[in-house]
Amino acid sequence: MIIQSKKPDPSLSHLVREYYFFATGPRTSTKYVPVIDDGCYDFIFFREQDSSLAYGPRQISLPIACKIFTIHKLQPPYRIRFGEALTFFTIKVQPWANAHFFSKLSEPGVVDIKSRYADIELFHQRVLGDLPLEDRFKMADAFMKRHQSPLSDSAQWVQKVCEEIYRQAGITSVASLSETFGKSRQYLGKVFRQEVLYSLKKFIITVRIMDLVKFRMRHPDISMTELCYRYGYFDQPHFNRDFKRICGVTPTEFFANLPEFLFRH
């Protein structure tokens, strides 16, 4: 199994959050990849086409019938199920750039995006070819530089909101952000959804749970009760409910069965 992520060239950091390469061969015992929804849309490039995406509490299955796609307006948690092998490369955009790149998506699902850029199929062919990892990341930088364009004023404003949420590890609220930025909750929520394609409340919870997962993996001896209080939860049911919305299972179940790729990542 090969798993590698890399930050983009600094000149692209306002648009791209990270690049991610994953490859596993036929000897692996893992036949699914759990994916935590982090609020960022992705350009996803698959080599194989015998995979499916399971989503939502009932794990509804959708075939991944295209090689260049993004996931749009589906309820987490997600799992990618695959056959003998799986290889993919992902360009994860910054959350405030979601609409910048994906505003014209319509129906929810696994959405084919190969028609959005004239050179995207050639990029798919090359980035999943027989290359050193560093060359793949350089190629992704070049691809995104060719297709970058200035963010709108509202996207730049939402960038500041997202960065404040990240700074606070999601331990904040819509009311607190409204006060910080001097805008009504209604205005804040409307502009945020327009640019991020997510509700502000959902994004706050997502950032909080993602930071919580990373913290717990670095500090495996911390108790669930202490973890709960550290991230601003004052009762276990509320904590469990938010965690399950993002990860699909309770915190106890999740941390008792961490997939190998999460440890490596």
PyRosetta script that sets phi, psi and omega in degrees:
from pyrosetta import init, pose_from_sequence

init()
pose = pose_from_sequence("MIIQSKKPDPSLSHLVREYYFFATGPRTSTKYVPVIDDGCYDFIFFREQDSSLAYGPRQISLPIACKIFTIHKLQPPYRIRFGEALTFFTIKVQPWANAHFFSKLSEPGVVDIKSRYADIELFHQRVLGDLPLEDRFKMADAFMKRHQSPLSDSAQWVQKVCEEIYRQAGITSVASLSETFGKSRQYLGKVFRQEVLYSLKKFIITVRIMDLVKFRMRHPDISMTELCYRYGYFDQPHFNRDFKRICGVTPTEFFANLPEFLFRH")
pose.set_psi(1, 132.5)
pose.set_omega(1, 176.3)
pose.set_phi(2, -118.4)
pose.set_psi(2, 126.2)
pose.set_omega(2, 176.5)
pose.set_phi(3, -135.3)
pose.set_psi(3, 124.8)
pose.set_omega(3, -179.7)
pose.set_phi(4, -148.7)
pose.set_psi(4, 133.3)
pose.set_omega(4, 174.1)
pose.set_phi(5, -123.0)
pose.set_psi(5, 156.2)
pose.set_omega(5, -178.1)
pose.set_phi(6, -152.5)
pose.set_psi(6, 142.7)
pose.set_omega(6, 174.7)
pose.set_phi(7, -74.1)
pose.set_psi(7, 151.9)
pose.set_omega(7, 179.8)
pose.set_phi(8, -74.9)
pose.set_psi(8, 173.3)
pose.set_omega(8, 169.5)
pose.set_phi(9, -54.2)
pose.set_psi(9, 138.6)
pose.set_omega(9, -176.9)
pose.set_phi(10, -52.6)
pose.set_psi(10, -29.0)
pose.set_omega(10, 179.9)
pose.set_phi(11, -69.0)
pose.set_psi(11, -12.9)
pose.set_omega(11, -179.3)
pose.set_phi(12, -108.3)
pose.set_psi(12, 2.4)
pose.set_omega(12, -171.5)
pose.set_phi(13, -65.2)
pose.set_psi(13, -19.7)
pose.set_omega(13, 177.2)
pose.set_phi(14, -78.2)
pose.set_psi(14, -12.7)
pose.set_omega(14, -178.8)
pose.set_phi(15, -115.6)
pose.set_psi(15, -36.0)
pose.set_omega(15, -172.5)
pose.set_phi(16, -115.5)
pose.set_psi(16, 131.6)
pose.set_omega(16, 178.8)
pose.set_phi(17, -87.1)
pose.set_psi(17, -47.2)
pose.set_omega(17, 178.0)
pose.set_phi(18, -168.0)
pose.set_psi(18, 164.0)
pose.set_omega(18, 169.4)
pose.set_phi(19, -108.1)
pose.set_psi(19, 152.8)
pose.set_omega(19, -174.0)
pose.set_phi(20, -147.3)
pose.set_psi(20, 126.8)
pose.set_omega(20, 177.8)
pose.set_phi(21, -119.9)
pose.set_psi(21, 133.6)
pose.set_omega(21, -178.3)
pose.set_phi(22, -135.0)
pose.set_psi(22, 133.2)
pose.set_omega(22, 176.0)
pose.set_phi(23, -148.1)
pose.set_psi(23, 131.6)
pose.set_omega(23, 175.2)
pose.set_phi(24, -138.8)
pose.set_psi(24, 141.7)
pose.set_omega(24, -175.5)
pose.set_phi(25, -100.0)
pose.set_psi(25, -172.8)
pose.set_omega(25, -173.7)
pose.set_phi(26, -69.7)
pose.set_psi(26, -12.9)
pose.set_omega(26, -177.6)
pose.set_phi(27, -82.9)
pose.set_psi(27, -12.8)
pose.set_omega(27, -176.0)
pose.set_phi(28, -66.9)
pose.set_psi(28, 149.3)
pose.set_omega(28, 175.9)
pose.set_phi(29, -91.9)
pose.set_psi(29, -13.4)
pose.set_omega(29, -179.7)
pose.set_phi(30, -83.8)
pose.set_psi(30, 126.8)
pose.set_omega(30, 179.4)
pose.set_phi(31, -117.7)
pose.set_psi(31, 15.9)
pose.set_omega(31, 172.6)
pose.set_phi(32, -148.7)
pose.set_psi(32, 155.4)
pose.set_omega(32, 176.8)
pose.set_phi(33, -123.1)
pose.set_psi(33, 113.1)
pose.set_omega(33, 175.1)
pose.set_phi(34, -73.4)
pose.set_psi(34, 137.7)
pose.set_omega(34, -178.7)
pose.set_phi(35, -124.9)
pose.set_psi(35, 121.5)
pose.set_omega(35, 177.3)
pose.set_phi(36, -89.3)
pose.set_psi(36, 124.5)
pose.set_omega(36, 178.8)
pose.set_phi(37, -68.9)
pose.set_psi(37, 116.7)
pose.set_omega(37, -176.5)
pose.set_phi(38, -107.2)
pose.set_psi(38, 9.0)
pose.set_omega(38, 178.1)
pose.set_phi(39, 86.8)
pose.set_psi(39, 0.2)
pose.set_omega(39, 179.8)
pose.set_phi(40, -107.1)
pose.set_psi(40, 132.9)
pose.set_omega(40, 174.0)
pose.set_phi(41, -79.4)
pose.set_psi(41, 158.7)
pose.set_omega(41, -174.5)
pose.set_phi(42, -133.2)
pose.set_psi(42, 146.3)
pose.set_omega(42, 158.4)
pose.set_phi(43, -87.5)
pose.set_psi(43, 116.9)
pose.set_omega(43, -176.1)
pose.set_phi(44, -115.5)
pose.set_psi(44, 128.0)
pose.set_omega(44, -176.8)
pose.set_phi(45, -118.5)
pose.set_psi(45, 111.9)
pose.set_omega(45, -179.5)
pose.set_phi(46, -100.9)
pose.set_psi(46, 144.3)
pose.set_omega(46, 171.4)
pose.set_phi(47, -87.9)
pose.set_psi(47, -48.8)
pose.set_omega(47, -178.2)
pose.set_phi(48, -87.1)
pose.set_psi(48, 157.5)
pose.set_omega(48, 177.4)
pose.set_phi(49, -126.0)
pose.set_psi(49, 26.4)
pose.set_omega(49, 178.3)
pose.set_phi(50, -109.7)
pose.set_psi(50, 32.4)
pose.set_omega(50, -176.4)
pose.set_phi(51, -110.9)
pose.set_psi(51, 167.8)
pose.set_omega(51, 175.6)
pose.set_phi(52, -143.5)
pose.set_psi(52, 159.5)
pose.set_omega(52, 177.3)
pose.set_phi(53, -111.8)
pose.set_psi(53, 123.2)
pose.set_omega(53, 173.7)
pose.set_phi(54, -100.7)
pose.set_psi(54, 133.4)
pose.set_omega(54, -175.8)
pose.set_phi(55, -140.2)
pose.set_psi(55, 159.9)
pose.set_omega(55, 175.4)
pose.set_phi(56, 79.3)
pose.set_psi(56, 170.5)
pose.set_omega(56, -179.4)
pose.set_phi(57, -58.8)
pose.set_psi(57, -32.0)
pose.set_omega(57, -179.1)
pose.set_phi(58, -91.8)
pose.set_psi(58, 1.7)
pose.set_omega(58, 179.0)
pose.set_phi(59, 51.7)
pose.set_psi(59, 55.5)
pose.set_omega(59, 174.5)
pose.set_phi(60, -65.6)
pose.set_psi(60, 136.3)
pose.set_omega(60, -174.0)
pose.set_phi(61, -101.4)
pose.set_psi(61, 131.7)
pose.set_omega(61, 174.3)
pose.set_phi(62, -121.8)
pose.set_psi(62, 130.5)
pose.set_omega(62, 176.3)
pose.set_phi(63, -67.8)
pose.set_psi(63, 141.6)
pose.set_omega(63, 173.0)
pose.set_phi(64, -94.5)
pose.set_psi(64, 93.6)
pose.set_omega(64, -171.3)
pose.set_phi(65, -95.6)
pose.set_psi(65, 1.9)
pose.set_omega(65, -179.1)
pose.set_phi(66, -128.3)
pose.set_psi(66, 160.2)
pose.set_omega(66, -176.8)
pose.set_phi(67, -97.8)
pose.set_psi(67, -15.8)
pose.set_omega(67, 180.0)
pose.set_phi(68, -130.2)
pose.set_psi(68, 112.8)
pose.set_omega(68, -171.4)
pose.set_phi(69, -155.0)
pose.set_psi(69, 173.1)
pose.set_omega(69, 167.5)
pose.set_phi(70, -136.1)
pose.set_psi(70, 165.4)
pose.set_omega(70, 178.4)
pose.set_phi(71, -104.3)
pose.set_psi(71, 126.6)
pose.set_omega(71, -171.8)
pose.set_phi(72, -128.6)
pose.set_psi(72, 121.3)
pose.set_omega(72, 170.6)
pose.set_phi(73, 54.3)
pose.set_psi(73, 42.8)
pose.set_omega(73, 172.1)
pose.set_phi(74, -107.9)
pose.set_psi(74, 150.7)
pose.set_omega(74, -177.3)
pose.set_phi(75, -83.2)
pose.set_psi(75, 125.7)
pose.set_omega(75, 174.3)
pose.set_phi(76, -69.8)
pose.set_psi(76, 167.1)
pose.set_omega(76, 6.6)
pose.set_phi(77, -81.4)
pose.set_psi(77, 161.4)
pose.set_omega(77, 179.9)
pose.set_phi(78, -113.6)
pose.set_psi(78, 148.2)
pose.set_omega(78, 168.2)
pose.set_phi(79, -140.0)
pose.set_psi(79, 134.1)
pose.set_omega(79, 172.3)
pose.set_phi(80, -95.7)
pose.set_psi(80, 119.6)
pose.set_omega(80, 177.2)
pose.set_phi(81, -101.3)
pose.set_psi(81, 137.9)
pose.set_omega(81, -175.9)
pose.set_phi(82, -142.2)
pose.set_psi(82, 170.1)
pose.set_omega(82, -176.7)
pose.set_phi(83, -90.5)
pose.set_psi(83, -115.7)
pose.set_omega(83, -174.4)
pose.set_phi(84, -74.9)
pose.set_psi(84, -31.7)
pose.set_omega(84, -176.0)
pose.set_phi(85, -153.3)
pose.set_psi(85, 162.6)
pose.set_omega(85, 177.5)
pose.set_phi(86, -148.5)
pose.set_psi(86, 129.6)
pose.set_omega(86, 176.4)
pose.set_phi(87, -137.4)
pose.set_psi(87, 126.5)
pose.set_omega(87, 175.9)
pose.set_phi(88, -150.3)
pose.set_psi(88, 158.3)
pose.set_omega(88, 176.8)
pose.set_phi(89, -127.1)
pose.set_psi(89, 136.2)
pose.set_omega(89, -176.3)
pose.set_phi(90, -126.3)
pose.set_psi(90, 136.0)
pose.set_omega(90, 168.3)
pose.set_phi(91, -108.0)
pose.set_psi(91, 109.0)
pose.set_omega(91, -178.0)
pose.set_phi(92, -94.6)
pose.set_psi(92, 119.4)
pose.set_omega(92, -178.6)
pose.set_phi(93, -86.8)
pose.set_psi(93, 161.6)
pose.set_omega(93, 175.6)
pose.set_phi(94, -66.2)
pose.set_psi(94, 147.3)
pose.set_omega(94, -175.5)
pose.set_phi(95, -58.9)
pose.set_psi(95, -36.1)
pose.set_omega(95, 179.8)
pose.set_phi(96, -73.0)
pose.set_psi(96, -8.5)
pose.set_omega(96, 176.7)
pose.set_phi(97, -101.9)
pose.set_psi(97, 6.3)
pose.set_omega(97, 179.9)
pose.set_phi(98, -54.8)
pose.set_psi(98, -54.5)
pose.set_omega(98, -178.9)
pose.set_phi(99, -70.1)
pose.set_psi(99, -29.8)
pose.set_omega(99, 178.5)
pose.set_phi(100, -55.4)
pose.set_psi(100, -39.4)
pose.set_omega(100, -179.1)
pose.set_phi(101, -101.8)
pose.set_psi(101, -25.1)
pose.set_omega(101, -169.3)
pose.set_phi(102, -129.2)
pose.set_psi(102, 27.6)
pose.set_omega(102, -173.7)
pose.set_phi(103, -68.0)
pose.set_psi(103, -24.8)
pose.set_omega(103, -173.5)
pose.set_phi(104, -95.6)
pose.set_psi(104, 12.7)
pose.set_omega(104, 174.4)
pose.set_phi(105, -69.4)
pose.set_psi(105, 144.8)
pose.set_omega(105, -177.0)
pose.set_phi(106, -114.8)
pose.set_psi(106, -81.9)
pose.set_omega(106, -175.0)
pose.set_phi(107, -72.7)
pose.set_psi(107, 143.1)
pose.set_omega(107, 176.0)
pose.set_phi(108, -69.2)
pose.set_psi(108, 153.8)
pose.set_omega(108, 176.6)
pose.set_phi(109, 141.1)
pose.set_psi(109, -160.8)
pose.set_omega(109, 172.0)
pose.set_phi(110, -88.9)
pose.set_psi(110, 105.6)
pose.set_omega(110, -167.6)
pose.set_phi(111, -102.5)
pose.set_psi(111, 122.2)
pose.set_omega(111, 177.1)
pose.set_phi(112, -67.5)
pose.set_psi(112, 126.1)
pose.set_omega(112, -178.1)
pose.set_phi(113, -121.0)
pose.set_psi(113, 16.9)
pose.set_omega(113, -174.9)
pose.set_phi(114, -67.9)
pose.set_psi(114, -19.3)
pose.set_omega(114, -179.7)
pose.set_phi(115, -84.2)
pose.set_psi(115, -2.9)
pose.set_omega(115, -174.8)
pose.set_phi(116, -77.1)
pose.set_psi(116, -27.0)
pose.set_omega(116, -178.2)
pose.set_phi(117, -137.3)
pose.set_psi(117, 134.6)
pose.set_omega(117, -174.6)
pose.set_phi(118, -63.8)
pose.set_psi(118, -30.9)
pose.set_omega(118, -175.1)
pose.set_phi(119, -102.0)
pose.set_psi(119, 12.2)
pose.set_omega(119, -172.7)
pose.set_phi(120, -73.4)
pose.set_psi(120, -32.3)
pose.set_omega(120, 178.3)
pose.set_phi(121, -69.0)
pose.set_psi(121, -37.6)
pose.set_omega(121, 176.5)
pose.set_phi(122, -65.8)
pose.set_psi(122, -40.0)
pose.set_omega(122, 176.7)
pose.set_phi(123, -61.9)
pose.set_psi(123, -43.5)
pose.set_omega(123, 177.9)
pose.set_phi(124, -56.2)
pose.set_psi(124, -47.1)
pose.set_omega(124, -178.1)
pose.set_phi(125, -61.8)
pose.set_psi(125, -41.8)
pose.set_omega(125, -175.2)
pose.set_phi(126, -78.3)
pose.set_psi(126, -42.2)
pose.set_omega(126, -174.3)
pose.set_phi(127, -69.3)
pose.set_psi(127, -23.0)
pose.set_omega(127, 177.1)
pose.set_phi(128, -102.4)
pose.set_psi(128, 15.1)
pose.set_omega(128, 176.0)
pose.set_phi(129, -81.7)
pose.set_psi(129, -170.0)
pose.set_omega(129, -177.9)
pose.set_phi(130, -85.6)
pose.set_psi(130, 85.6)
pose.set_omega(130, -175.4)
pose.set_phi(131, -130.7)
pose.set_psi(131, 152.5)
pose.set_omega(131, 168.0)
pose.set_phi(132, -62.1)
pose.set_psi(132, 149.6)
pose.set_omega(132, -177.7)
pose.set_phi(133, -55.4)
pose.set_psi(133, -42.8)
pose.set_omega(133, -176.6)
pose.set_phi(134, -61.6)
pose.set_psi(134, -34.3)
pose.set_omega(134, 178.6)
pose.set_phi(135, -68.3)
pose.set_psi(135, -34.9)
pose.set_omega(135, 176.6)
pose.set_phi(136, -61.3)
pose.set_psi(136, -44.5)
pose.set_omega(136, -178.2)
pose.set_phi(137, -67.5)
pose.set_psi(137, -38.1)
pose.set_omega(137, 176.6)
pose.set_phi(138, -63.8)
pose.set_psi(138, -39.3)
pose.set_omega(138, 178.2)
pose.set_phi(139, -63.9)
pose.set_psi(139, -38.4)
pose.set_omega(139, 178.1)
pose.set_phi(140, -66.4)
pose.set_psi(140, -40.9)
pose.set_omega(140, 175.2)
pose.set_phi(141, -56.8)
pose.set_psi(141, -47.1)
pose.set_omega(141, -178.5)
pose.set_phi(142, -62.7)
pose.set_psi(142, -41.8)
pose.set_omega(142, 179.1)
pose.set_phi(143, -61.1)
pose.set_psi(143, -46.5)
pose.set_omega(143, -177.6)
pose.set_phi(144, -70.5)
pose.set_psi(144, -33.0)
pose.set_omega(144, 176.7)
pose.set_phi(145, -65.0)
pose.set_psi(145, -35.4)
pose.set_omega(145, 178.2)
pose.set_phi(146, -66.2)
pose.set_psi(146, -28.0)
pose.set_omega(146, -172.5)
pose.set_phi(147, -114.2)
pose.set_psi(147, 12.6)
pose.set_omega(147, 177.8)
pose.set_phi(148, -78.2)
pose.set_psi(148, 149.3)
pose.set_omega(148, 174.5)
pose.set_phi(149, -148.5)
pose.set_psi(149, 158.9)
pose.set_omega(149, -174.5)
pose.set_phi(150, -62.2)
pose.set_psi(150, 141.0)
pose.set_omega(150, 173.8)
pose.set_phi(151, -69.7)
pose.set_psi(151, 147.6)
pose.set_omega(151, 175.4)
pose.set_phi(152, -67.9)
pose.set_psi(152, 164.0)
pose.set_omega(152, 178.3)
pose.set_phi(153, -59.5)
pose.set_psi(153, -40.2)
pose.set_omega(153, -178.5)
pose.set_phi(154, -69.4)
pose.set_psi(154, -35.3)
pose.set_omega(154, 177.5)
pose.set_phi(155, -66.2)
pose.set_psi(155, -38.7)
pose.set_omega(155, 177.7)
pose.set_phi(156, -65.9)
pose.set_psi(156, -35.1)
pose.set_omega(156, 177.3)
pose.set_phi(157, -68.9)
pose.set_psi(157, -42.4)
pose.set_omega(157, 177.8)
pose.set_phi(158, -65.7)
pose.set_psi(158, -30.9)
pose.set_omega(158, 174.8)
pose.set_phi(159, -55.7)
pose.set_psi(159, -42.7)
pose.set_omega(159, 179.3)
pose.set_phi(160, -64.3)
pose.set_psi(160, -37.5)
pose.set_omega(160, 178.1)
pose.set_phi(161, -65.8)
pose.set_psi(161, -46.5)
pose.set_omega(161, 179.3)
pose.set_phi(162, -61.5)
pose.set_psi(162, -43.0)
pose.set_omega(162, -179.4)
pose.set_phi(163, -64.0)
pose.set_psi(163, -34.0)
pose.set_omega(163, 175.9)
pose.set_phi(164, -67.7)
pose.set_psi(164, -39.2)
pose.set_omega(164, 177.3)
pose.set_phi(165, -64.4)
pose.set_psi(165, -43.6)
pose.set_omega(165, 176.5)
pose.set_phi(166, -62.2)
pose.set_psi(166, -42.3)
pose.set_omega(166, -178.3)
pose.set_phi(167, -59.5)
pose.set_psi(167, -35.8)
pose.set_omega(167, -179.4)
pose.set_phi(168, -92.4)
pose.set_psi(168, 9.0)
pose.set_omega(168, 180.0)
pose.set_phi(169, 55.3)
pose.set_psi(169, 30.7)
pose.set_omega(169, 179.0)
pose.set_phi(170, 76.1)
pose.set_psi(170, 3.9)
pose.set_omega(170, -179.7)
pose.set_phi(171, -89.0)
pose.set_psi(171, 71.7)
pose.set_omega(171, -178.1)
pose.set_phi(172, -154.2)
pose.set_psi(172, -171.9)
pose.set_omega(172, -179.2)
pose.set_phi(173, -147.4)
pose.set_psi(173, 165.6)
pose.set_omega(173, 177.1)
pose.set_phi(174, -61.1)
pose.set_psi(174, -41.3)
pose.set_omega(174, -179.5)
pose.set_phi(175, -62.7)
pose.set_psi(175, -42.7)
pose.set_omega(175, 179.6)
pose.set_phi(176, -65.0)
pose.set_psi(176, -42.0)
pose.set_omega(176, 179.0)
pose.set_phi(177, -67.0)
pose.set_psi(177, -36.5)
pose.set_omega(177, 176.7)
pose.set_phi(178, -58.6)
pose.set_psi(178, -42.4)
pose.set_omega(178, 178.8)
pose.set_phi(179, -69.2)
pose.set_psi(179, -42.3)
pose.set_omega(179, -178.9)
pose.set_phi(180, -61.4)
pose.set_psi(180, -42.1)
pose.set_omega(180, -174.6)
pose.set_phi(181, -98.2)
pose.set_psi(181, -0.1)
pose.set_omega(181, 175.0)
pose.set_phi(182, 65.3)
pose.set_psi(182, 33.8)
pose.set_omega(182, 179.0)
pose.set_phi(183, -128.2)
pose.set_psi(183, 153.1)
pose.set_omega(183, 178.3)
pose.set_phi(184, -67.3)
pose.set_psi(184, 156.0)
pose.set_omega(184, 178.2)
pose.set_phi(185, -61.3)
pose.set_psi(185, -35.9)
pose.set_omega(185, -180.0)
pose.set_phi(186, -64.7)
pose.set_psi(186, -46.0)
pose.set_omega(186, 179.8)
pose.set_phi(187, -64.5)
pose.set_psi(187, -46.0)
pose.set_omega(187, -179.2)
pose.set_phi(188, -58.5)
pose.set_psi(188, -47.3)
pose.set_omega(188, -179.1)
pose.set_phi(189, -63.7)
pose.set_psi(189, -39.2)
pose.set_omega(189, -178.1)
pose.set_phi(190, -67.0)
pose.set_psi(190, -48.8)
pose.set_omega(190, -177.9)
pose.set_phi(191, -68.5)
pose.set_psi(191, -37.7)
pose.set_omega(191, 179.1)
pose.set_phi(192, -61.8)
pose.set_psi(192, -48.1)
pose.set_omega(192, -179.8)
pose.set_phi(193, -63.4)
pose.set_psi(193, -35.8)
pose.set_omega(193, -180.0)
pose.set_phi(194, -60.3)
pose.set_psi(194, -38.6)
pose.set_omega(194, -175.9)
pose.set_phi(195, -94.8)
pose.set_psi(195, -35.7)
pose.set_omega(195, -175.0)
pose.set_phi(196, -94.9)
pose.set_psi(196, -19.7)
pose.set_omega(196, -178.4)
pose.set_phi(197, 67.8)
pose.set_psi(197, 18.7)
pose.set_omega(197, 176.9)
pose.set_phi(198, -133.1)
pose.set_psi(198, 156.4)
pose.set_omega(198, 171.4)
pose.set_phi(199, -73.2)
pose.set_psi(199, 150.2)
pose.set_omega(199, -179.9)
pose.set_phi(200, -61.7)
pose.set_psi(200, -42.8)
pose.set_omega(200, -179.2)
pose.set_phi(201, -61.6)
pose.set_psi(201, -43.5)
pose.set_omega(201, 179.4)
pose.set_phi(202, -62.7)
pose.set_psi(202, -40.1)
pose.set_omega(202, -179.1)
pose.set_phi(203, -65.9)
pose.set_psi(203, -41.4)
pose.set_omega(203, 178.2)
pose.set_phi(204, -58.6)
pose.set_psi(204, -47.5)
pose.set_omega(204, -179.7)
pose.set_phi(205, -63.2)
pose.set_psi(205, -41.0)
pose.set_omega(205, -179.6)
pose.set_phi(206, -61.4)
pose.set_psi(206, -46.8)
pose.set_omega(206, 179.4)
pose.set_phi(207, -62.0)
pose.set_psi(207, -41.4)
pose.set_omega(207, -179.4)
pose.set_phi(208, -62.8)
pose.set_psi(208, -47.3)
pose.set_omega(208, -178.0)
pose.set_phi(209, -67.9)
pose.set_psi(209, -39.2)
pose.set_omega(209, 178.1)
pose.set_phi(210, -62.0)
pose.set_psi(210, -43.0)
pose.set_omega(210, 179.0)
pose.set_phi(211, -66.7)
pose.set_psi(211, -38.9)
pose.set_omega(211, 179.0)
pose.set_phi(212, -61.2)
pose.set_psi(212, -43.9)
pose.set_omega(212, 179.2)
pose.set_phi(213, -61.2)
pose.set_psi(213, -45.6)
pose.set_omega(213, -179.4)
pose.set_phi(214, -64.0)
pose.set_psi(214, -41.2)
pose.set_omega(214, 179.9)
pose.set_phi(215, -63.2)
pose.set_psi(215, -44.6)
pose.set_omega(215, -178.8)
pose.set_phi(216, -64.5)
pose.set_psi(216, -34.9)
pose.set_omega(216, 178.3)
pose.set_phi(217, -69.8)
pose.set_psi(217, -28.9)
pose.set_omega(217, 176.5)
pose.set_phi(218, -82.1)
pose.set_psi(218, -22.6)
pose.set_omega(218, -177.7)
pose.set_phi(219, -130.5)
pose.set_psi(219, 71.7)
pose.set_omega(219, -172.9)
pose.set_phi(220, -64.9)
pose.set_psi(220, -16.1)
pose.set_omega(220, -177.0)
pose.set_phi(221, -87.5)
pose.set_psi(221, -7.3)
pose.set_omega(221, -179.6)
pose.set_phi(222, -68.9)
pose.set_psi(222, 138.8)
pose.set_omega(222, -178.7)
pose.set_phi(223, -77.4)
pose.set_psi(223, 158.2)
pose.set_omega(223, 178.0)
pose.set_phi(224, -62.7)
pose.set_psi(224, -35.5)
pose.set_omega(224, 179.0)
pose.set_phi(225, -64.3)
pose.set_psi(225, -46.4)
pose.set_omega(225, 179.0)
pose.set_phi(226, -64.8)
pose.set_psi(226, -40.1)
pose.set_omega(226, 178.3)
pose.set_phi(227, -61.9)
pose.set_psi(227, -42.3)
pose.set_omega(227, 178.3)
pose.set_phi(228, -56.5)
pose.set_psi(228, -51.3)
pose.set_omega(228, -177.9)
pose.set_phi(229, -68.8)
pose.set_psi(229, -36.5)
pose.set_omega(229, -178.8)
pose.set_phi(230, -59.3)
pose.set_psi(230, -34.4)
pose.set_omega(230, -176.8)
pose.set_phi(231, -101.8)
pose.set_psi(231, 23.5)
pose.set_omega(231, 168.4)
pose.set_phi(232, 83.7)
pose.set_psi(232, 14.7)
pose.set_omega(232, 176.9)
pose.set_phi(233, -98.5)
pose.set_psi(233, 132.7)
pose.set_omega(233, -177.1)
pose.set_phi(234, -110.1)
pose.set_psi(234, 3.8)
pose.set_omega(234, 171.1)
pose.set_phi(235, -149.1)
pose.set_psi(235, 143.3)
pose.set_omega(235, -175.0)
pose.set_phi(236, -63.8)
pose.set_psi(236, -40.5)
pose.set_omega(236, -179.9)
pose.set_phi(237, -59.2)
pose.set_psi(237, -41.4)
pose.set_omega(237, 178.9)
pose.set_phi(238, -63.1)
pose.set_psi(238, -44.0)
pose.set_omega(238, 177.4)
pose.set_phi(239, -59.8)
pose.set_psi(239, -49.9)
pose.set_omega(239, -179.4)
pose.set_phi(240, -60.9)
pose.set_psi(240, -39.6)
pose.set_omega(240, -178.4)
pose.set_phi(241, -64.9)
pose.set_psi(241, -46.7)
pose.set_omega(241, 178.6)
pose.set_phi(242, -64.4)
pose.set_psi(242, -42.4)
pose.set_omega(242, -178.7)
pose.set_phi(243, -61.8)
pose.set_psi(243, -43.6)
pose.set_omega(243, -177.9)
pose.set_phi(244, -68.2)
pose.set_psi(244, -31.5)
pose.set_omega(244, 177.1)
pose.set_phi(245, -61.3)
pose.set_psi(245, -36.5)
pose.set_omega(245, -176.4)
pose.set_phi(246, -90.2)
pose.set_psi(246, -42.9)
pose.set_omega(246, -171.3)
pose.set_phi(247, -103.3)
pose.set_psi(247, -12.9)
pose.set_omega(247, 175.5)
pose.set_phi(248, 90.0)
pose.set_psi(248, -15.7)
pose.set_omega(248, 178.7)
pose.set_phi(249, -138.1)
pose.set_psi(249, 171.5)
pose.set_omega(249, 178.1)
pose.set_phi(250, -70.5)
pose.set_psi(250, 160.6)
pose.set_omega(250, 177.5)
pose.set_phi(251, -56.5)
pose.set_psi(251, -41.5)
pose.set_omega(251, -179.2)
pose.set_phi(252, -61.1)
pose.set_psi(252, -45.5)
pose.set_omega(252, 179.0)
pose.set_phi(253, -64.1)
pose.set_psi(253, -43.3)
pose.set_omega(253, -176.2)
pose.set_phi(254, -61.5)
pose.set_psi(254, -51.2)
pose.set_omega(254, -174.5)
pose.set_phi(255, -76.5)
pose.set_psi(255, -16.5)
pose.set_omega(255, 175.6)
pose.set_phi(256, -80.5)
pose.set_psi(256, -16.1)
pose.set_omega(256, -175.5)
pose.set_phi(257, -135.8)
pose.set_psi(257, 47.0)
pose.set_omega(257, -179.6)
pose.set_phi(258, -63.8)
pose.set_psi(258, 125.6)
pose.set_omega(258, 178.6)
pose.set_phi(259, -65.1)
pose.set_psi(259, 153.2)
pose.set_omega(259, -178.7)
pose.set_phi(260, -57.7)
pose.set_psi(260, -39.4)
pose.set_omega(260, -174.5)
pose.set_phi(261, -68.0)
pose.set_psi(261, -25.7)
pose.set_omega(261, 176.8)
pose.set_phi(262, -68.5)
pose.set_psi(262, -41.5)
pose.set_omega(262, 177.2)
pose.set_phi(263, -61.2)
pose.set_psi(263, -44.4)
pose.set_omega(263, -177.5)
pose.set_phi(264, -67.8)
pose.set_psi(264, -38.3)
pose.set_omega(264, -177.6)
pose.set_phi(265, -71.3)
pose.dump_pdb("model.pdb")
